[in-house]
Amino acid sequence: MEKKKKEVSFFEDVWAIVMLVPKGRVTSYGAIARYLGTGMSARMVGWAMNAAHTNKKIPAHRVVNRNGLLTGKHHFETPSTMKTRLEKEGIKVKKDQVQDFEKRFWDPALELL
């Protein structure tokens, strides 16, 4: 039972960081994991984002992979929902990849100093 409690807490920590990503910016699974001190847990961040899709307040569409690819797009209502939400925030997406990724990237380790 102890493991489940830690997992839920980790998910909540991930969601709290995602809530801080500004509109028009994106972050990555790995950046969140590194900020939380678990650099090898990018996959766990992905699981947390999967679980976040039922909560519309969490801007899960702002979390992409390390190359700016919309790898989580299949977990939204439709495969185009993630792209549509990003584009509404002024982010250009081409072939499921954020354009100007370096410019749009929000690193919690730098932004939350």
Buried (B, 14 or more C-beta within 10 A) or exposed (E): EEEEEEBEEBBEBBBEBBEBBEEEBBBBBBBBBBBBEBEEBBEBBBBBBBBBBEEEEBBBBBBBBEEBBBBBBEBBEEEBBBBEBBEEBEBEBEEBBBEEBEEBBBBBEEBEE
